[in-house]
Amino acid sequence: MKAVVCTKYGPPEVLQLKEVEKPAPKDNEMLVKVYATSVTAMDHRIRSFTVPLSYWLLARITLGLRKPKNAVMGTEFAGEVESVGGDVKLFKKGDEVFGTRRGANAEYICLPEDGMVALKPANVAYEKAVAVPFGGLTALYFLRKGNIQKGQRVLIYGASGSVGTFAVQLAKYFGAEVTGVCSTTNLELVKSLGADKVIDYTKEDFTKNGETYDVIFDAVGKGSSSAGMKSLKKEGIYLNVAAPVLSVRMRWASMTSSKRIIGGIATPKTEDLIFLKELVEAEKIKPVIDRSYPLEQIVEAHRYVDKGHKKGNVVITVGHNSK
């Protein structure tokens, strides 16, 4: 089968589309024929090892010392169950599924039935379903960590990205008043997702307009937490999805104030994926697709994601032209 392989850290050109052995499911696993996968910000970091110095060592241990631990790239998949192990009870051959799994940029993957996988939303194609798990689960996890409540004022910084587009929609679903922050070209997109107000960061600094919020959600890790804290209400919460480890400065800010900064690594549950599936089927949220590339153009897809300006998600289609 074909798979995208990365044997060293570096630019998109380190990626290779290779023929590798097709996996075989263990007793508790299922084999999924992948029809769509993606390139996420996480994939960019895994390939390039572009991480802040504050958690460089943790990233080396987690991702791999000299090269990615998992040579096959990718984190999201949508496809059809081709076969199941003898102990699998939750899924059967022919089921249409989606989820997250390392090594998803391939024609086939194996994963346990209790992994991050669920039946895909029935009302969307594989190419749209695959755009839900990474951004949707991350947004949902952090909004819940921030104890989002109906009527709160929530600001989403980086509202047009994969995580941000879902954060806007989910915050609205939970009943918040949402302000999105993005660039000029993405204002209409963020408005269409339900944001009550949209701020163009190229023209206005939200930290200086006098407005305060119950929750500030930094969906891209490019905002200043120290400046953002000033725009929080008393006992407000600053969510930073790009800070697996809080810096000393962030920790000190939380310790010396009634306001809190929450970072860390999202650890969603399968029930969360099912929850997102149901919201998609109910048309309460929708995935945003920026561009789609065939698996053979994985290098070009990574080049585009590396620019840091994608709207929503970049999808990879898998053609299954080889055995």
GULO-838666 format. One line per 10 residues: their letters; for each residue x, y, z of C-alpha. Coordinates in Angstrom, 1 decimal, always signed. Example, Ala and Ser with C-alpha at 12.3 -4.5 7.8 and 13.67 -1.06 7.14 Angstrom:
as = +12.3,-4.5,+7.8 ~ +13.7,-1.1,+7.1
This chain:
mkavvctkyg = +0.0,+0.0,+0.0 ~ +1.0,+3.6,-0.4 ~ +1.9,+5.7,+2.7 ~ +3.5,+9.1,+3.4 ~ +6.8,+8.4,+5.2 ~ +9.0,+10.8,+7.2 ~ +12.4,+9.5,+8.3 ~ +13.9,+12.8,+9.5 ~ +12.8,+16.3,+10.6 ~ +12.8,+19.0,+8.0
ppevlqlkev = +10.9,+20.9,+5.3 ~ +8.0,+19.3,+3.3 ~ +10.5,+17.8,+0.9 ~ +11.5,+15.2,+3.6 ~ +8.2,+13.5,+3.0 ~ +8.1,+10.5,+0.7 ~ +5.2,+8.5,-0.8 ~ +6.3,+4.9,-0.5 ~ +5.1,+1.4,-0.9 ~ +4.9,-0.2,+2.6
ekpapkdnem = +3.4,-3.4,+4.0 ~ -0.3,-3.4,+4.4 ~ -1.2,-3.8,+8.1 ~ -3.1,-6.8,+9.4 ~ -5.6,-6.3,+12.3 ~ -5.0,-8.0,+15.7 ~ -7.9,-9.6,+17.5 ~ -9.0,-6.3,+19.1 ~ -8.4,-4.2,+16.0 ~ -10.0,-3.3,+12.7
lvkvyatsvt = -8.5,-2.5,+9.3 ~ -9.8,+0.7,+7.7 ~ -9.5,+1.5,+4.1 ~ -8.8,+5.2,+4.2 ~ -10.6,+7.4,+1.7 ~ -9.6,+10.8,+3.2 ~ -7.0,+12.1,+5.6 ~ -5.6,+15.5,+6.2 ~ -2.6,+17.8,+7.0 ~ -3.0,+19.6,+10.4
amdhrirsft = -0.9,+22.0,+12.4 ~ +0.1,+19.0,+14.4 ~ +1.4,+17.2,+11.3 ~ +3.4,+20.4,+10.5 ~ +5.0,+20.3,+14.0 ~ +5.7,+16.6,+13.9 ~ +7.4,+16.9,+10.5 ~ +9.4,+20.1,+11.0 ~ +9.8,+19.9,+14.8 ~ +8.8,+23.5,+15.0
vplsywllar = +8.0,+24.0,+18.7 ~ +8.6,+26.7,+21.3 ~ +11.8,+26.5,+23.4 ~ +9.7,+26.2,+26.6 ~ +8.7,+22.6,+25.8 ~ +11.5,+21.6,+23.4 ~ +12.6,+18.7,+25.6 ~ +9.1,+17.4,+26.2 ~ +8.5,+17.5,+22.4 ~ +11.7,+15.6,+21.7
itlglrkpkn = +10.6,+12.9,+24.1 ~ +7.1,+12.8,+22.8 ~ +7.7,+13.1,+19.1 ~ +11.1,+11.5,+18.7 ~ +14.7,+12.4,+19.5 ~ +16.2,+12.4,+16.0 ~ +13.2,+11.7,+13.8 ~ +9.4,+11.1,+14.2 ~ +8.7,+8.1,+16.3 ~ +6.0,+7.0,+13.8
avmgtefage = +7.5,+7.2,+10.3 ~ +4.1,+7.2,+8.6 ~ +2.5,+10.7,+8.9 ~ -1.0,+11.9,+9.5 ~ -3.5,+12.2,+12.4 ~ -7.0,+12.2,+10.9 ~ -8.8,+9.6,+8.8 ~ -12.2,+8.8,+7.3 ~ -12.8,+5.5,+5.6 ~ -14.5,+2.1,+5.5
vesvggdvkl = -13.9,-0.9,+7.7 ~ -12.4,-3.6,+5.5 ~ -12.0,-6.3,+8.1 ~ -12.1,-6.8,+11.9 ~ -10.3,-9.0,+14.4 ~ -12.1,-11.8,+16.1 ~ -12.7,-9.9,+19.4 ~ -14.2,-6.7,+17.8 ~ -17.8,-6.1,+18.7 ~ -18.5,-2.4,+18.1
fkkgdevfgt = -17.8,-2.3,+14.4 ~ -18.2,-4.6,+11.4 ~ -17.0,-4.8,+7.8 ~ -18.5,-2.0,+5.6 ~ -19.0,+0.5,+8.5 ~ -18.1,+4.1,+7.5 ~ -15.9,+5.5,+10.2 ~ -13.7,+8.5,+11.1 ~ -11.4,+9.5,+13.8 ~ -7.7,+10.2,+14.8
rrganaeyic = -4.8,+7.8,+14.6 ~ -1.1,+8.3,+14.1 ~ -0.1,+7.1,+10.6 ~ -3.3,+8.1,+8.9 ~ -1.6,+9.4,+5.7 ~ -1.9,+5.9,+4.2 ~ -4.2,+3.8,+2.1 ~ -4.9,+1.5,+5.2 ~ -4.6,+1.8,+8.9 ~ -5.3,-0.5,+11.8
lpedgmvalk = -6.6,+0.7,+15.1 ~ -8.3,-0.8,+18.2 ~ -12.1,-0.7,+18.4 ~ -11.8,+1.4,+21.6 ~ -9.5,+3.9,+19.9 ~ -10.6,+7.4,+18.8 ~ -13.0,+6.2,+16.2 ~ -16.7,+6.4,+15.6 ~ -19.2,+6.0,+12.8 ~ -18.8,+9.0,+10.5
panvayekav = -21.7,+11.5,+10.2 ~ -24.2,+10.1,+7.7 ~ -24.9,+13.4,+6.0 ~ -21.4,+14.3,+4.9 ~ -18.8,+12.7,+2.5 ~ -15.5,+11.3,+3.7 ~ -13.7,+14.5,+2.6 ~ -15.8,+16.6,+5.0 ~ -15.9,+14.0,+7.8 ~ -12.2,+13.9,+8.0
avpfggltal = -12.0,+17.6,+8.8 ~ -13.9,+17.2,+12.0 ~ -11.8,+15.2,+14.5 ~ -8.6,+17.2,+15.2 ~ -10.0,+20.7,+15.2 ~ -13.4,+19.7,+16.7 ~ -12.0,+17.6,+19.5 ~ -9.4,+20.2,+20.4 ~ -11.9,+23.0,+20.5 ~ -14.4,+21.0,+22.5
yflrkgniqk = -11.9,+19.8,+25.0 ~ -10.6,+23.3,+25.8 ~ -14.0,+25.0,+25.9 ~ -15.1,+22.4,+28.4 ~ -11.8,+22.9,+30.4 ~ -12.8,+26.6,+30.4 ~ -16.2,+25.7,+31.8 ~ -18.0,+27.6,+29.1 ~ -21.5,+28.8,+30.1 ~ -24.5,+30.2,+28.4
gqrvliygas = -24.4,+34.0,+28.2 ~ -20.6,+34.3,+28.6 ~ -18.5,+36.6,+26.4 ~ -16.0,+34.5,+24.6 ~ -13.2,+35.7,+22.3 ~ -11.6,+33.3,+19.8 ~ -8.2,+34.3,+18.6 ~ -7.3,+32.6,+15.3 ~ -11.0,+32.0,+14.5 ~ -10.5,+31.0,+10.9
gsvgtfavql = -8.2,+28.0,+11.5 ~ -9.0,+24.4,+12.0 ~ -9.5,+24.7,+15.8 ~ -10.8,+28.2,+15.6 ~ -13.6,+27.5,+13.2 ~ -14.9,+24.8,+15.4 ~ -14.4,+26.9,+18.6 ~ -16.6,+29.6,+17.2 ~ -19.4,+27.2,+16.3 ~ -19.2,+25.2,+19.5
akyfgaevtg = -19.1,+28.3,+21.7 ~ -22.2,+29.5,+19.9 ~ -23.8,+26.1,+20.4 ~ -23.2,+26.4,+24.2 ~ -24.9,+29.8,+24.2 ~ -22.0,+32.2,+24.4 ~ -21.6,+35.6,+22.8 ~ -18.7,+35.1,+20.5 ~ -16.1,+37.5,+19.1 ~ -13.8,+36.1,+16.5
vcsttnlelv = -10.3,+37.5,+15.7 ~ -8.9,+36.9,+12.3 ~ -7.3,+38.6,+9.2 ~ -9.2,+40.7,+6.7 ~ -9.7,+38.0,+4.2 ~ -11.4,+35.7,+6.7 ~ -13.9,+38.1,+8.2 ~ -16.9,+36.9,+6.2 ~ -16.0,+33.3,+6.9 ~ -16.0,+33.8,+10.6
kslgadkvid = -19.3,+35.7,+10.5 ~ -20.9,+32.9,+8.5 ~ -20.0,+30.5,+11.3 ~ -22.1,+32.5,+13.8 ~ -19.7,+34.9,+15.4 ~ -21.6,+37.9,+16.9 ~ -18.6,+40.2,+16.2 ~ -15.4,+39.8,+14.2 ~ -12.2,+41.8,+14.8 ~ -9.6,+42.2,+12.0
ytkedftkng = -6.3,+41.9,+13.9 ~ -4.5,+43.7,+11.1 ~ -6.5,+46.8,+12.0 ~ -7.4,+46.5,+15.6 ~ -5.8,+45.1,+18.8 ~ -8.5,+43.5,+20.9 ~ -6.3,+43.9,+24.0 ~ -6.5,+47.7,+23.7 ~ -10.2,+48.3,+22.9 ~ -11.4,+48.2,+26.5
etydvifdav = -13.6,+45.2,+26.0 ~ -13.4,+42.3,+28.5 ~ -14.3,+38.6,+28.2 ~ -15.1,+35.7,+30.4 ~ -13.0,+33.4,+28.2 ~ -10.3,+34.1,+25.7 ~ -9.5,+31.1,+23.5 ~ -6.1,+31.3,+21.7 ~ -6.6,+28.7,+19.0 ~ -3.3,+29.2,+17.2
gkgsssagmk = -0.8,+30.1,+20.0 ~ +0.1,+33.4,+18.5 ~ -1.6,+35.7,+21.0 ~ +0.2,+37.3,+23.9 ~ -1.2,+35.7,+27.1 ~ +0.1,+38.6,+29.3 ~ -1.7,+41.2,+27.1 ~ -4.8,+38.9,+26.8 ~ -5.1,+38.5,+30.6 ~ -5.8,+42.3,+30.8
slkkegiyln = -8.8,+41.7,+28.6 ~ -10.3,+39.1,+30.9 ~ -13.0,+39.7,+33.4 ~ -12.3,+39.0,+37.1 ~ -11.9,+35.2,+37.4 ~ -11.8,+35.0,+33.6 ~ -10.0,+32.1,+31.8 ~ -7.4,+32.2,+29.1 ~ -7.2,+29.0,+27.0 ~ -4.0,+28.4,+25.0
vaapvlsvrm = -4.2,+25.3,+22.9 ~ -0.6,+25.6,+21.7 ~ +1.0,+25.5,+25.1 ~ +1.4,+21.8,+26.2 ~ +3.5,+23.1,+29.0 ~ +2.8,+26.5,+30.6 ~ +5.8,+28.8,+30.9 ~ +7.0,+30.1,+34.2 ~ +5.5,+33.5,+33.3 ~ +2.1,+31.9,+32.5
rwasmtsskr = +2.1,+29.9,+35.8 ~ +3.0,+33.0,+37.8 ~ +0.2,+35.0,+36.2 ~ -2.3,+32.4,+37.2 ~ -0.9,+32.1,+40.7 ~ -0.9,+35.8,+41.4 ~ -4.4,+36.6,+40.0 ~ -8.0,+35.5,+40.1 ~ -7.7,+34.9,+36.4 ~ -6.4,+31.6,+35.1
iiggiatpkt = -4.4,+30.4,+32.1 ~ -5.1,+26.8,+30.9 ~ -2.9,+25.0,+28.5 ~ -1.8,+21.4,+28.2 ~ -2.5,+18.6,+25.7 ~ -6.1,+17.8,+24.7 ~ -7.1,+14.4,+25.9 ~ -10.6,+13.9,+24.5 ~ -12.7,+10.7,+24.8 ~ -14.5,+8.7,+22.2
edliflkelv = -17.8,+10.1,+23.5 ~ -16.6,+13.5,+22.4 ~ -16.1,+12.3,+18.9 ~ -19.6,+10.8,+18.9 ~ -20.9,+14.1,+20.3 ~ -19.3,+16.0,+17.4 ~ -20.8,+13.4,+14.9 ~ -24.2,+14.1,+16.2 ~ -23.8,+17.9,+16.0 ~ -22.7,+17.6,+12.3
eaekikpvid = -25.7,+15.4,+11.6 ~ -28.0,+17.9,+13.3 ~ -26.3,+20.6,+11.2 ~ -25.3,+22.5,+14.4 ~ -21.6,+22.6,+13.3 ~ -19.9,+22.1,+9.9 ~ -16.3,+21.5,+8.9 ~ -14.6,+24.2,+6.9 ~ -12.4,+23.0,+4.0 ~ -9.7,+25.3,+2.5
rsypleqive = -8.0,+23.0,+0.0 ~ -8.0,+19.4,-1.1 ~ -5.0,+17.5,-2.5 ~ -4.5,+13.9,-3.7 ~ -2.2,+11.8,-1.6 ~ +0.4,+12.1,-4.4 ~ +0.6,+15.8,-3.7 ~ +1.4,+15.6,+0.1 ~ +4.5,+17.7,-0.2 ~ +2.5,+20.6,-1.8
ahryvdkghk = -0.1,+20.2,+0.9 ~ +2.5,+20.6,+3.6 ~ +4.0,+23.6,+1.8 ~ +0.6,+25.3,+1.9 ~ +0.0,+24.5,+5.6 ~ +3.5,+25.7,+6.4 ~ +2.5,+29.2,+5.3 ~ +0.3,+29.4,+8.3 ~ -2.7,+31.0,+6.6 ~ -5.1,+28.1,+5.9
kgnvvitvgh = -8.8,+28.6,+6.4 ~ -10.2,+25.6,+8.4 ~ -8.8,+22.4,+7.1 ~ -6.6,+20.9,+4.3 ~ -7.9,+17.5,+3.2 ~ -6.0,+14.7,+1.5 ~ -7.9,+12.3,-0.8 ~ -6.8,+8.7,-1.1 ~ -7.4,+7.1,-4.5 ~ -6.4,+3.4,-3.9
nsk = -4.8,+2.9,-7.2 ~ -2.4,+0.3,-5.9 ~ -2.8,-3.0,-4.3
